[in-house]
Amino acid sequence: GCSGGLSVGWTYLADKIESLQSVHGAHPPWESCCVEHDKLYHRAGIQKTSAVESFELRKEADMALKMCVLQTGVDSTAELKAEYDLSTREIEFLYSGIAEMMYHAVRIGGIPCSGLPWRWGYGWPECN
């Protein structure tokens, strides 16, 4: 799922707010984006990747997460417009905010060698 309590919080709210779950599901609509991002963070490129290459791969992974969340909004626009009487511009604004917050969260919270279980390269032994 999504780190930072996003999936856990969404599931909790979906259990409490019936309309949230009936319209959007029991998990965040962008959860698959998080799963793909986690796979990239686990691998952190290949083991013999240089620090510079790894830095660039992490930026690419974080940008891919952001773009995936934005695409989720695009893919959901018709449904969200009908359900909430929102304009396309309003939906773009909302999803842009979500994507930006998630992007900055992973840029800050995913730094390598932090000891955190969601750090860049968490599939490899901790940095020396």
TIMI-2910 file (N, C-alpha, C, CB; in pm, 1 decimal, decimal comma, always signed):
<rs>
+----------+----------+----------+----------+----------+----------+----------+----------+----------+----------+----------+----------+------+
!      n_x !      n_y !      n_z !     ca_x !     ca_y !     ca_z !      c_x !      c_y !      c_z !     cb_x !     cb_y !     cb_z ! resn !
+----------+----------+----------+----------+----------+----------+----------+----------+----------+----------+----------+----------+------+
!    +81,7 !   -120,0 !     +0,0 !     +0,0 !     +0,0 !     +0,0 !    +85,1 !   +125,0 !     +0,0 !    -92,4 !     +0,6 !   +119,0 !  Gly !
!    +25,8 !   +233,0 !    +37,3 !    +94,9 !   +362,3 !    +42,2 !   +147,0 !   +387,4 !   +182,9 !     +0,6 !   +477,3 !     -1,8 !  Cys !
!   +269,7 !   +433,8 !   +189,8 !   +333,5 !   +464,6 !   +317,9 !   +274,3 !   +590,9 !   +377,9 !   +485,3 !   +480,4 !   +300,6 !  Ser !
!   +324,4 !   +625,7 !   +493,8 !   +283,6 !   +749,1 !   +558,4 !   +140,7 !   +746,0 !   +609,9 !   +299,5 !   +862,4 !   +463,9 !  Gly !
!    +86,1 !   +627,8 !   +624,2 !    -48,5 !   +614,9 !   +675,0 !   -157,9 !   +638,1 !   +572,2 !    -66,8 !   +708,1 !   +786,0 !  Gly !
!   -119,0 !   +659,9 !   +444,5 !   -220,3 !   +688,0 !   +342,6 !   -315,8 !   +570,0 !   +322,6 !   -152,9 !   +722,8 !   +210,1 !  Leu !
!   -261,0 !   +450,8 !   +305,5 !   -348,2 !   +334,9 !   +285,7 !   -421,4 !   +298,5 !   +413,9 !   -267,4 !   +215,0 !   +236,1 !  Ser !
!   -352,0 !   +300,8 !   +526,0 !   -414,0 !   +266,5 !   +654,0 !   -525,1 !   +366,0 !   +686,9 !   -308,4 !   +264,2 !   +767,1 !  Val !
!   -495,9 !   +493,8 !   +668,5 !   -595,8 !   +596,9 !   +695,8 !   -715,5 !   +587,1 !   +603,7 !   -534,1 !   +733,3 !   +683,6 !  Gly !
!   -688,6 !   +561,6 !   +476,6 !   -797,7 !   +549,0 !   +379,4 !   -887,0 !   +430,5 !   +417,1 !   -741,5 !   +531,3 !   +235,2 !  Trp !
!   -825,7 !   +316,5 !   +447,6 !   -902,4 !   +197,6 !   +483,8 !   -986,6 !   +223,2 !   +608,0 !   -808,9 !    +78,5 !   +506,9 !  Thr !
!   -928,8 !   +291,0 !   +705,2 !  -1002,9 !   +324,7 !   +827,0 !  -1124,6 !   +410,7 !   +793,7 !   -911,6 !   +398,0 !   +927,3 !  Tyr !
!  -1101,7 !   +516,5 !   +715,5 !  -1212,5 !   +605,2 !   +678,8 !  -1316,8 !   +534,0 !   +592,7 !  -1159,4 !   +727,3 !   +604,7 !  Leu !
!  -1270,2 !   +449,0 !   +501,9 !  -1363,4 !   +375,3 !   +415,8 !  -1452,5 !   +282,4 !   +498,1 !  -1286,4 !   +294,4 !   +310,3 !  Ala !
!  -1399,8 !   +230,5 !   +607,9 !  -1481,3 !   +147,3 !   +697,0 !  -1585,3 !   +229,8 !   +772,0 !  -1392,1 !    +73,8 !   +796,8 !  Asp !
!  -1554,7 !   +356,9 !   +795,4 !  -1643,8 !   +444,6 !   +872,8 !  -1740,3 !   +524,3 !   +785,3 !  -1561,6 !   +540,2 !   +956,3 !  Lys !
!  -1698,4 !   +556,2 !   +661,9 !  -1778,3 !   +640,7 !   +573,2 !  -1820,6 !   +556,8 !   +453,2 !  -1698,4 !   +768,1 !   +527,8 !  Ile !
!  -1941,7 !   +511,7 !   +456,1 !  -1990,3 !   +419,8 !   +353,5 !  -1978,4 !   +477,6 !   +212,4 !  -2134,4 !   +383,5 !   +381,5 !  Glu !
!  -2007,1 !   +605,1 !   +197,3 !  -2002,7 !   +665,3 !    +63,1 !  -1860,4 !   +669,2 !     +7,3 !  -2060,7 !   +807,3 !    +66,8 !  Ser !
!  -1761,8 !   +684,8 !    +94,2 !  -1622,3 !   +684,9 !    +48,0 !  -1589,8 !   +549,6 !    -13,7 !  -1524,2 !   +716,7 !   +165,1 !  Leu !
!  -1624,9 !   +443,7 !    +56,0 !  -1594,3 !   +310,3 !     +5,3 !  -1678,2 !   +277,2 !   -118,4 !  -1617,9 !   +205,6 !   +114,6 !  Gln !
!  -1804,9 !   +317,0 !   -119,8 !  -1888,6 !   +280,9 !   -233,7 !  -1846,2 !   +353,3 !   -360,8 !  -2034,0 !   +311,5 !   -203,4 !  Ser !
!  -1795,8 !   +474,9 !   -348,3 !  -1753,7 !   +552,1 !   -466,0 !  -1609,4 !   +522,9 !   -503,6 !  -1770,7 !   +701,6 !   -440,4 !  Val !
!  -1521,2 !   +515,6 !   -403,8 !  -1377,2 !   +508,2 !   -431,3 !  -1312,3 !   +375,6 !   -395,3 !  -1307,7 !   +616,2 !   -358,0 !  His !
!  -1378,8 !   +293,5 !   -317,6 !  -1320,9 !   +166,1 !   -279,0 !  -1258,5 !   +169,5 !   -140,7 !  -1218,3 !   +124,5 !   -379,4 !  Gly !
!  -1216,7 !    +53,5 !    -95,6 !  -1159,5 !    +38,5 !    +37,9 !  -1013,3 !    +81,5 !    +44,4 !  -1172,0 !   -104,8 !    +83,2 !  Ala !
!   -953,0 !   +106,9 !    -70,5 !   -812,3 !   +148,0 !    -76,3 !   -800,8 !   +274,2 !   -160,6 !   -722,7 !    +34,4 !   -134,7 !  His !
!   -695,5 !   +352,6 !   -140,0 !   -680,4 !   +474,2 !   -220,1 !   -679,8 !   +442,2 !   -369,0 !   -551,8 !   +547,7 !   -181,9 !  Pro !
!   -740,7 !   +527,0 !   -449,7 !   -745,6 !   +501,8 !   -594,0 !   -606,1 !   +493,2 !   -657,3 !   -826,0 !   +611,3 !   -662,5 !  Pro !
!   -509,3 !   +554,0 !   -594,1 !   -372,6 !   +557,9 !   -646,8 !   -281,6 !   +455,6 !   -578,4 !   -314,3 !   +697,8 !   -630,2 !  Trp !
!   -338,5 !   +359,4 !   -507,1 !   -256,6 !   +263,1 !   -432,8 !   -163,7 !   +183,1 !   -523,9 !   -346,0 !   +168,0 !   -355,4 !  Glu !
!   -207,8 !   +149,1 !   -644,2 !   -120,2 !    +74,4 !   -735,1 !     +4,5 !   +156,9 !   -770,1 !   -196,7 !    +35,5 !   -864,2 !  Ser !
!     -8,5 !   +288,9 !   -771,6 !   +107,6 !   +375,9 !   -795,2 !   +209,5 !   +357,9 !   -682,1 !    +63,6 !   +525,4 !   -805,9 !  Cys !
!   +159,5 !   +349,9 !   -560,5 !   +247,1 !   +332,0 !   -444,6 !   +318,0 !   +197,3 !   -449,4 !   +167,0 !   +344,2 !   -314,7 !  Cys !
!   +246,0 !    +93,8 !   -489,3 !   +305,0 !    -40,3 !   -496,2 !   +419,2 !    -42,2 !   -598,2 !   +197,0 !   -146,0 !   -533,7 !  Val !
!   +396,8 !    +16,9 !   -715,5 !   +503,7 !    +22,3 !   -816,5 !   +621,7 !   +104,0 !   -765,7 !   +450,9 !    +82,2 !   -948,6 !  Glu !
!   +594,0 !   +212,6 !   -696,4 !   +698,8 !   +297,1 !   -638,3 !   +778,5 !   +218,0 !   -534,3 !   +637,2 !   +424,5 !   -573,9 !  His !
!   +707,9 !   +140,2 !   -452,2 !   +775,3 !    +58,0 !   -351,2 !   +869,5 !    -43,6 !   -415,1 !   +672,4 !    -14,3 !   -264,5 !  Asp !
!   +827,8 !   -101,6 !   -526,3 !   +914,2 !   -198,3 !   -595,7 !  +1043,8 !   -131,1 !   -640,8 !   +840,6 !   -260,0 !   -717,6 !  Lys !
!  +1033,5 !     -8,9 !   -692,4 !  +1152,8 !    +64,0 !   -735,7 !  +1240,6 !   +100,2 !   -616,0 !  +1113,1 !   +191,2 !   -812,9 !  Leu !
!  +1178,8 !   +138,5 !   -506,4 !  +1255,3 !   +173,0 !   -385,8 !  +1324,6 !    +50,2 !   -327,8 !  +1163,4 !   +236,1 !   -280,0 !  Tyr !
!  +1259,6 !    -64,2 !   -333,0 !  +1318,9 !   -187,0 !   -280,9 !  +1447,4 !   -220,3 !   -356,0 !  +1219,4 !   -303,7 !   -291,2 !  His !
!  +1440,0 !   -214,7 !   -489,1 !  +1555,6 !   -250,4 !   -573,3 !  +1663,1 !   -142,3 !   -572,7 !  +1510,2 !   -275,9 !   -716,8 !  Arg !
!  +1620,8 !    -17,1 !   -575,5 !  +1713,3 !    +97,2 !   -582,6 !  +1809,5 !    +83,7 !   -699,9 !  +1792,5 !   +110,0 !   -451,9 !  Ala !
!  +1757,1 !    +43,5 !   -814,0 !  +1844,6 !    +22,2 !   -929,1 !  +1911,5 !   -112,8 !   -915,9 !  +1950,4 !   +134,7 !   -941,1 !  Gly !
!  +2027,1 !   -124,4 !   -973,0 !  +2103,4 !   -248,7 !   -960,1 !  +2209,2 !   -230,1 !   -853,3 !  +2168,3 !   -289,9 !  -1095,4 !  Ile !
!  +2257,6 !   -336,9 !   -798,4 !  +2349,1 !   -329,1 !   -684,8 !  +2476,1 !   -250,0 !   -716,7 !  +2386,2 !   -468,5 !   -639,5 !  Gln !
!  +2523,7 !   -254,9 !   -841,0 !  +2649,0 !   -187,4 !   -874,4 !  +2626,5 !    -47,7 !   -931,0 !  +2727,5 !   -270,3 !   -973,6 !  Lys !
!  +2508,3 !     +9,1 !   -909,2 !  +2477,6 !   +142,9 !   -955,1 !  +2561,7 !   +242,6 !   -876,2 !  +2326,6 !   +173,5 !   -940,4 !  Thr !
!  +2616,1 !   +341,8 !   -946,0 !  +2693,3 !   +444,6 !   -876,5 !  +2599,3 !   +532,3 !   -795,2 !  +2774,9 !   +530,2 !   -976,7 !  Ser !
!  +2653,4 !   +608,3 !   -702,8 !  +2572,6 !   +697,9 !   -619,6 !  +2499,0 !   +799,5 !   -706,2 !  +2661,0 !   +770,4 !   -516,1 !  Ala !
!  +2565,4 !   +851,6 !   -807,0 !  +2502,7 !   +950,3 !   -895,0 !  +2387,2 !   +886,0 !   -972,5 !  +2607,0 !  +1010,1 !   -993,0 !  Val !
!  +2411,2 !   +766,3 !  -1027,5 !  +2305,5 !   +696,3 !  -1100,9 !  +2188,3 !   +662,2 !  -1008,9 !  +2360,9 !   +568,2 !  -1165,4 !  Glu !
!  +2218,3 !   +619,1 !   -887,2 !  +2114,3 !   +585,1 !   -791,3 !  +2032,0 !   +708,8 !   -756,2 !  +2175,8 !   +523,6 !   -664,5 !  Ser !
!  +2097,9 !   +823,0 !   -739,4 !  +2027,7 !   +947,9 !   -710,3 !  +1929,4 !   +980,7 !   -822,1 !  +2127,9 !  +1063,5 !   -691,4 !  Phe !
!  +1972,6 !   +963,6 !   -944,4 !  +1886,5 !   +992,9 !  -1059,7 !  +1771,2 !   +891,4 !  -1069,2 !  +1969,8 !   +991,8 !  -1190,8 !  Glu !
!  +1800,0 !   +764,4 !  -1041,7 !  +1695,3 !   +662,8 !  -1044,5 !  +1588,6 !   +691,2 !   -938,8 !  +1755,7 !   +523,4 !  -1022,8 !  Leu !
!  +1631,1 !   +738,6 !   -823,2 !  +1535,0 !   +771,9 !   -717,7 !  +1448,2 !   +889,9 !   -760,8 !  +1608,3 !   +804,6 !   -585,3 !  Arg !
!  +1508,0 !   +990,9 !   -819,5 !  +1428,5 !  +1104,2 !   -868,4 !  +1327,5 !  +1058,7 !   -972,7 !  +1519,7 !  +1212,8 !   -927,6 !  Lys !
!  +1369,7 !   +969,6 !  -1061,8 !  +1279,1 !   +915,9 !  -1164,1 !  +1165,1 !   +836,8 !  -1100,6 !  +1356,3 !   +826,8 !  -1262,6 !  Glu !
!  +1196,3 !   +756,7 !   -998,9 !  +1093,1 !   +678,3 !   -931,1 !   +991,4 !   +769,7 !   -863,0 !  +1156,6 !   +583,4 !   -827,9 !  Ala !
!  +1040,1 !   +873,6 !   -799,3 !   +950,9 !   +966,9 !   -730,7 !   +865,4 !  +1045,4 !   -830,3 !  +1032,0 !  +1063,3 !   -643,5 !  Asp !
!   +922,5 !  +1081,7 !   -942,1 !   +845,9 !  +1152,2 !  -1044,8 !   +742,9 !  +1058,7 !  -1107,5 !   +939,8 !  +1209,2 !  -1153,3 !  Met !
!   +778,1 !   +931,5 !  -1123,7 !   +682,8 !   +834,4 !  -1178,3 !   +563,2 !   +818,9 !  -1084,1 !   +751,5 !   +697,4 !  -1201,1 !  Ala !
!   +587,7 !   +820,5 !   -953,6 !   +478,1 !   +815,4 !   -857,0 !   +385,7 !   +935,5 !   -875,5 !   +532,9 !   +811,5 !   -712,6 !  Leu !
!   +444,2 !  +1051,3 !   -883,1 !   +366,0 !  +1174,5 !   -901,2 !   +281,9 !  +1167,8 !  -1029,1 !   +459,7 !  +1297,5 !   -905,9 !  Lys !
!   +343,6 !  +1126,5 !  -1137,3 !   +272,3 !  +1120,4 !  -1265,3 !   +161,4 !  +1014,8 !  -1262,1 !   +370,6 !  +1090,0 !  -1379,7 !  Met !
!   +184,0 !   +904,8 !  -1193,7 !    +83,9 !   +799,4 !  -1182,5 !    -37,5 !   +850,0 !  -1104,4 !   +143,9 !   +674,5 !  -1114,3 !  Cys !
!    -14,2 !   +922,1 !   -995,8 !   -124,9 !   +977,8 !   -918,1 !   -203,4 !  +1076,8 !  -1003,2 !    -72,9 !  +1046,4 !   -789,6 !  Val !
!   -132,8 !  +1161,4 !  -1078,1 !   -200,3 !  +1255,4 !  -1168,1 !   -284,6 !  +1181,7 !  -1271,6 !    -97,7 !  +1345,2 !  -1238,5 !  Leu !
!   -230,7 !  +1073,7 !  -1326,5 !   -304,4 !   +995,6 !  -1425,8 !   -428,1 !   +930,3 !  -1364,2 !   -213,5 !   +888,5 !  -1487,2 !  Gln !
!   -418,8 !   +891,4 !  -1238,2 !   -534,7 !   +835,5 !  -1169,2 !   -648,2 !   +937,5 !  -1166,4 !   -497,3 !   +792,2 !  -1025,7 !  Thr !
!   -613,0 !  +1063,6 !  -1142,5 !   -713,9 !  +1168,9 !  -1145,6 !   -774,8 !  +1185,2 !  -1283,1 !   -654,2 !  +1299,6 !  -1100,9 !  Gly !
!   -691,2 !  +1182,7 !  -1385,9 !   -740,3 !  +1193,6 !  -1523,5 !   -834,9 !  +1077,8 !  -1553,4 !   -622,5 !  +1195,1 !  -1624,6 !  Val !
!   -794,7 !   +957,8 !  -1515,4 !   -875,5 !   +838,8 !  -1542,5 !  -1007,9 !   +839,5 !  -1465,1 !   -796,4 !   +713,5 !  -1507,8 !  Asp !
!  -1013,2 !   +911,4 !  -1353,9 !  -1132,1 !   +914,3 !  -1268,5 !  -1218,8 !  +1037,6 !  -1292,0 !  -1091,1 !   +908,8 !  -1123,3 !  Ser !
!  -1179,2 !  +1124,1 !  -1382,9 !  -1247,1 !  +1252,4 !  -1398,7 !  -1396,4 !  +1238,0 !  -1424,7 !  -1184,2 !  +1329,7 !  -1510,9 !  Thr !
!  -1435,9 !  +1155,8 !  -1517,9 !  -1578,6 !  +1143,3 !  -1550,7 !  -1659,0 !  +1097,4 !  -1428,7 !  -1598,6 !  +1044,0 !  -1667,5 !  Ala !
!  -1607,4 !   +998,9 !  -1359,4 !  -1676,0 !   +946,7 !  -1240,8 !  -1685,5 !  +1053,7 !  -1131,4 !  -1602,8 !   +822,0 !  -1186,9 !  Glu !
!  -1575,3 !  +1126,0 !  -1107,3 !  -1574,0 !  +1228,1 !  -1002,6 !  -1662,7 !  +1346,9 !  -1037,8 !  -1431,9 !  +1275,8 !   -977,9 !  Leu !
!  -1665,5 !  +1383,7 !  -1165,3 !  -1753,5 !  +1492,4 !  -1208,9 !  -1899,1 !  +1456,4 !  -1181,6 !  -1732,8 !  +1522,7 !  -1359,2 !  Lys !
!  -1937,1 !  +1335,4 !  -1214,9 !  -2075,2 !  +1290,8 !  -1196,4 !  -2111,6 !  +1279,3 !  -1048,4 !  -2096,8 !  +1156,4 !  -1265,8 !  Ala !
!  -2020,7 !  +1224,7 !   -969,5 !  -2049,8 !  +1199,5 !   -828,1 !  -2052,9 !  +1328,0 !   -745,1 !  -1946,8 !  +1104,2 !   -770,5 !  Glu !
!  -1959,7 !  +1419,8 !   -772,2 !  -1942,8 !  +1536,7 !   -685,2 !  -1975,3 !  +1669,6 !   -752,2 !  -1802,6 !  +1541,2 !   -634,8 !  Tyr !
!  -2019,0 !  +1666,8 !   -876,8 !  -2049,3 !  +1789,1 !   -950,9 !  -1927,1 !  +1882,8 !   -951,7 !  -2172,6 !  +1860,7 !   -889,0 !  Asp !
!  -1811,0 !  +1826,0 !   -981,8 !  -1686,9 !  +1902,3 !   -991,2 !  -1652,9 !  +1925,0 !  -1137,4 !  -1570,9 !  +1829,5 !   -918,7 !  Leu !
!  -1579,4 !  +2032,0 !  -1162,0 !  -1530,7 !  +2056,7 !  -1297,7 !  -1400,8 !  +1979,3 !  -1319,0 !  -1509,1 !  +2209,1 !  -1322,6 !  Ser !
!  -1364,7 !  +1963,0 !  -1443,6 !  -1236,8 !  +1899,1 !  -1476,1 !  -1122,4 !  +1976,5 !  -1410,4 !  -1216,2 !  +1891,7 !  -1630,3 !  Thr !
!  -1129,3 !  +2106,9 !  -1414,1 !  -1025,2 !  +2190,8 !  -1353,6 !  -1014,5 !  +2166,5 !  -1202,2 !  -1054,5 !  +2339,7 !  -1381,2 !  Arg !
!  -1128,1 !  +2153,4 !  -1135,6 !  -1126,6 !  +2127,6 !   -991,0 !  -1064,0 !  +1991,2 !   -960,5 !  -1270,1 !  +2134,2 !   -933,5 !  Glu !
!  -1095,6 !  +1892,4 !  -1040,4 !  -1038,6 !  +1758,8 !  -1019,7 !   -888,4 !  +1761,8 !  -1045,6 !  -1107,2 !  +1654,6 !  -1112,0 !  Ile !
!   -846,4 !  +1829,7 !  -1150,2 !   -702,8 !  +1844,3 !  -1177,8 !   -633,1 !  +1913,0 !  -1061,6 !   -679,8 !  +1923,7 !  -1307,9 !  Glu !
!   -695,4 !  +2015,9 !  -1005,4 !   -639,0 !  +2088,3 !   -891,9 !   -623,6 !  +1996,7 !   -770,6 !   -727,1 !  +2208,5 !   -856,3 !  Phe !
!   -727,2 !  +1918,9 !   -741,2 !   -722,4 !  +1827,3 !   -627,3 !   -614,2 !  +1720,7 !   -643,8 !   -857,7 !  +1760,5 !   -608,4 !  Leu !
!   -613,7 !  +1657,4 !   -759,7 !   -515,1 !  +1551,7 !   -782,1 !   -374,0 !  +1607,1 !   -793,3 !   -549,4 !  +1473,7 !   -907,5 !  Tyr !
!   -361,5 !  +1727,9 !   -842,5 !   -230,1 !  +1792,1 !   -846,9 !   -177,7 !  +1813,3 !   -705,0 !   -237,4 !  +1927,2 !   -922,8 !  Ser !
!   -265,0 !  +1855,9 !   -615,2 !   -225,8 !  +1873,9 !   -475,3 !   -185,4 !  +1742,8 !   -409,4 !   -339,2 !  +1937,3 !   -397,1 !  Gly !
!   -264,2 !  +1638,7 !   -433,0 !   -232,4 !  +1506,8 !   -377,6 !    -97,9 !  +1458,3 !   -431,3 !   -343,9 !  +1404,8 !   -411,6 !  Ile !
!    -78,3 !  +1469,9 !   -561,5 !    +45,7 !  +1423,6 !   -624,4 !   +166,0 !  +1501,5 !   -572,8 !    +36,5 !  +1436,5 !   -776,7 !  Ala !
!   +151,9 !  +1632,5 !   -559,0 !   +262,2 !  +1716,1 !   -507,8 !   +298,0 !  +1678,6 !   -364,6 !   +224,6 !  +1865,3 !   -514,7 !  Glu !
!   +196,5 !  +1660,8 !   -280,4 !   +223,6 !  +1624,6 !   -140,6 !   +292,4 !  +1489,2 !   -132,6 !    +93,2 !  +1622,4 !    -58,7 !  Met !
!   +245,3 !  +1393,4 !   -211,2 !   +307,4 !  +1261,4 !   -209,0 !   +450,9 !  +1268,3 !   -260,3 !   +225,6 !  +1162,3 !   -292,8 !  Met !
!   +472,7 !  +1344,9 !   -366,3 !   +607,2 !  +1359,2 !   -422,5 !   +703,3 !  +1416,5 !   -317,3 !   +604,1 !  +1450,3 !   -548,2 !  Tyr !
!   +662,8 !  +1522,9 !   -252,5 !   +751,4 !  +1584,9 !   -152,9 !   +770,4 !  +1494,3 !    -31,1 !   +694,9 !  +1720,9 !   -108,6 !  His !
!   +667,3 !  +1419,6 !     +4,5 !   +679,5 !  +1326,8 !   +117,3 !   +783,4 !  +1218,7 !    +89,1 !   +544,0 !  +1262,3 !   +148,1 !  Ala !
!   +781,0 !  +1162,2 !    -31,8 !   +879,2 !  +1057,4 !    -61,5 !  +1018,7 !  +1115,3 !    -82,7 !   +836,5 !   +978,5 !   -185,2 !  Val !
!  +1027,8 !  +1237,7 !   -132,0 !  +1159,6 !  +1300,3 !   -147,2 !  +1223,6 !  +1321,1 !     -9,9 !  +1148,1 !  +1435,7 !   -222,8 !  Arg !
!  +1142,1 !  +1360,1 !    +87,4 !  +1194,5 !  +1384,0 !   +222,6 !  +1206,4 !  +1253,3 !   +299,8 !  +1104,1 !  +1482,4 !   +299,2 !  Ile !
!  +1102,3 !  +1171,7 !   +299,3 !  +1098,2 !  +1053,1 !   +383,5 !  +1169,4 !   +931,4 !   +329,4 !   +960,2 !  +1017,8 !   +408,5 !  Gly !
!  +1206,2 !   +932,7 !   +200,6 !  +1265,6 !   +813,6 !   +141,4 !  +1415,4 !   +818,3 !   +124,2 !  +1204,8 !   +789,2 !    +11,4 !  Gly !
!  +1481,4 !   +910,4 !   +194,8 !  +1625,5 !   +923,1 !   +174,9 !  +1697,1 !   +792,7 !   +210,6 !  +1681,1 !  +1039,0 !   +259,1 !  Ile !
!  +1800,2 !   +758,8 !   +134,6 !  +1873,6 !   +635,0 !   +163,1 !  +1953,3 !   +646,4 !   +293,1 !  +1967,8 !   +600,8 !    +46,7 !  Pro !
!  +1990,6 !   +532,9 !   +345,4 !  +2076,7 !   +525,2 !   +464,0 !  +2012,7 !   +586,3 !   +588,3 !  +2208,1 !   +594,4 !   +436,5 !  Cys !
!  +1880,0 !   +594,0 !   +591,7 !  +1811,1 !   +654,9 !   +705,8 !  +1773,7 !   +552,1 !   +812,3 !  +1686,0 !   +727,3 !   +658,5 !  Ser !
!  +1777,9 !   +423,9 !   +776,0 !  +1734,4 !   +319,2 !   +867,2 !  +1584,4 !   +297,3 !   +865,2 !  +1777,9 !   +351,9 !  +1006,1 !  Gly !
!  +1513,1 !   +380,1 !   +790,7 !  +1367,4 !   +366,1 !   +782,6 !  +1330,1 !   +250,4 !   +690,1 !  +1302,8 !   +497,6 !   +732,7 !  Leu !
!  +1223,3 !   +179,9 !   +720,6 !  +1186,8 !    +63,6 !   +639,4 !  +1136,3 !   +100,3 !   +499,3 !  +1081,1 !    -16,3 !   +711,1 !  Pro !
!  +1113,0 !   +226,1 !   +471,1 !  +1065,9 !   +268,0 !   +338,5 !  +1171,3 !   +349,5 !   +264,2 !   +937,4 !   +349,5 !   +351,4 !  Trp !
!  +1295,2 !   +346,2 !   +310,6 !  +1402,8 !   +424,4 !   +248,6 !  +1436,0 !   +371,7 !   +108,7 !  +1528,7 !   +421,6 !   +337,2 !  Arg !
!  +1499,5 !   +455,0 !    +28,5 !  +1551,6 !   +413,4 !   -101,3 !  +1649,5 !   +299,6 !    -76,8 !  +1620,3 !   +532,8 !   -177,3 !  Trp !
!  +1627,2 !   +186,8 !   -140,7 !  +1716,4 !    +71,7 !   -128,3 !  +1687,9 !    -14,7 !     -7,5 !  +1857,3 !   +117,9 !   -122,6 !  Gly !
!  +1564,4 !    -12,7 !    +44,1 !  +1536,5 !    -90,5 !   +164,1 !  +1548,8 !   -241,7 !   +140,2 !  +1397,5 !    -57,7 !   +215,1 !  Tyr !
!  +1562,6 !   -284,7 !    +17,3 !  +1583,1 !   -425,8 !    -10,9 !  +1728,2 !   -469,2 !     +5,5 !  +1537,0 !   -456,8 !   -150,0 !  Gly !
!  +1816,3 !   -373,3 !    +25,7 !  +1959,1 !   -401,0 !    +42,3 !  +1998,7 !   -377,1 !   +188,3 !  +2044,8 !   -312,0 !    -53,5 !  Trp !
!  +2112,4 !   -432,2 !   +229,8 !  +2158,6 !   -405,9 !   +366,4 !  +2176,4 !   -255,6 !   +388,4 !  +2291,4 !   -480,5 !   +394,3 !  Pro !
!  +2160,9 !   -215,3 !   +513,5 !  +2175,0 !    -73,6 !   +548,8 !  +2312,9 !    -21,8 !   +506,8 !  +2153,8 !    -53,0 !   +701,1 !  Glu !
!  +2317,1 !   +105,4 !   +475,1 !  +2442,7 !   +168,6 !   +431,1 !  +2545,7 !   +165,2 !   +543,0 !  +2417,9 !   +314,7 !   +386,1 !  Cys !
!  +2670,9 !   +164,1 !   +504,1 !  +2780,1 !   +169,5 !   +602,7 !  +2817,4 !   +312,8 !   +629,4 !  +2903,4 !    +90,7 !   +554,3 !  Asn !
+----------+----------+----------+----------+----------+----------+----------+----------+----------+----------+----------+----------+------+
</rs>
